[in-house]
Amino acid sequence: MAALSRGAQHYILLLIPSLLHEIERLGLKHVIAHASLAEREITALYFDAKSITQLLPDDPARIEPSLWHDLIHCVQLMQLLIGEAEGDALAQTRQRAVNKFLPQARQSLQSEFEKRRQSGQVDFRLASIARNRAGDSHAEETCMEALRLERQQRFESMKALSMHGLNWHQAVIAQQAKACVQQQMTTPPDDFASVDLLISLLDLLRRLIPLEQADEPDKQGNPPNMDIETVVMSLGNLLYRQELGLRQVGEHNLEQKQHANI
């Protein structure tokens, strides 16, 4: 097995307790009832993972290299179980997110088109997307276009993100996400979807850190039920899921939370 990147190691140490918490939220009986694995295997995996969480050192460098393979297998299985227990929830969340954000997305595109028109620029593609009827087959395209228009603004504000207030694991993941975004903005990829989400999450993290440090109520209209840990775990999934053989999870759920109160 190839050596894991430093960021992936920190992510695993955050991910194991997070997945255990998710299993407990769903309920172990519910997970067992919807799983493709035997009850005995699931129970053993769950309690082994809880024991591992208590015994693992905080420093990835102190973990035996041979143990990382077992840890990866553990998180892969737990993620599989959670996915089976959730069923079609992610697909349903995706559609709800699109439907909820669509009116704002269309308004954003129309405003951008009018701004460009007044400055003498005519963007027929933008005009076409902005004028599509609500609920039509172009709904998701409209939402994605609006998110792309936000990219540059959020990228600039994201640069002010400080790692002060994050724990060690969180800071490593956030710093690597920030470096990844800066590199991709310099050499744009063919598909900006993941970059857009990384930028949005980093900008959201920038806003959340001072709120949690000051223990103040949210007055900035940030998404409900969104905290630093949730944002960092989502960054880790985007950065390391391929390296760790994990599923792509939670992105549309995050999109829904990000735009719920805008």
NORQUITA-V930935 format. One record per backbone hydrogen bond with DSSP energy under -0.5 kcal/mol. CO is the residue of the C=O (numbers start at 0). NH is the residue of the N-H. Records with the same first field share a line. If there is no record, write none. Layout:
CO = NH + NH
//
This chain:
4 = 8
5 = 9
6 = 10
7 = 11
8 = 12
9 = 13
10 = 14
11 = 15
13 = 17
14 = 18
15 = 19
16 = 20
17 = 21
18 = 22
19 = 23
20 = 24
21 = 25
22 = 26
26 = 30
27 = 31
28 = 32
29 = 33
30 = 33
31 = 34
37 = 41
38 = 42
39 = 43
40 = 44
41 = 45
42 = 46
43 = 47
44 = 48
45 = 49
46 = 50
47 = 51
48 = 52
49 = 53
50 = 54
51 = 55
57 = 59
58 = 61
59 = 62
63 = 66 + 67
64 = 67
65 = 69
66 = 70
67 = 71
68 = 72
69 = 73
70 = 74
71 = 75
72 = 76
73 = 77
74 = 78
75 = 79
76 = 80
77 = 81
78 = 82
79 = 83
80 = 84
81 = 85
82 = 86
85 = 88
87 = 91
88 = 92
89 = 93
90 = 94
91 = 95
92 = 96
93 = 97
94 = 98
95 = 99
96 = 100
97 = 101
98 = 102
100 = 104
101 = 105
102 = 106
103 = 107
104 = 108
105 = 109
106 = 110
107 = 111
108 = 112
109 = 113
110 = 114
111 = 115
112 = 116
113 = 117
114 = 118
115 = 120
116 = 119
120 = 122
121 = 123
122 = 126
123 = 127
124 = 128
125 = 129
126 = 130
128 = 131
132 = 135
135 = 138
137 = 141
138 = 142
139 = 143
140 = 144
141 = 145
142 = 146
143 = 147
144 = 148
145 = 149
146 = 150
147 = 150 + 151
149 = 153
150 = 154
151 = 155
152 = 156
153 = 157
154 = 158
156 = 159
157 = 160
162 = 165
166 = 170
167 = 171
168 = 172
169 = 173
170 = 174
171 = 175
172 = 176
173 = 177
174 = 178
175 = 179
176 = 180
177 = 181
178 = 182
179 = 183
180 = 184
181 = 185
182 = 186
189 = 191
191 = 195
192 = 196
193 = 197
194 = 198
195 = 199
196 = 200
197 = 201
198 = 202
199 = 203
200 = 204
201 = 205
202 = 206
203 = 207
204 = 208
205 = 209
206 = 210
207 = 211
208 = 212
209 = 213
210 = 214 + 215
216 = 218
222 = 225
226 = 230
227 = 231
228 = 232
229 = 233
230 = 234
231 = 235
232 = 236
233 = 237
234 = 238
235 = 239
236 = 240
239 = 243
240 = 244 + 245
241 = 244
246 = 248
249 = 253
250 = 254
251 = 255
252 = 256
253 = 257
254 = 258
255 = 259
256 = 259
//
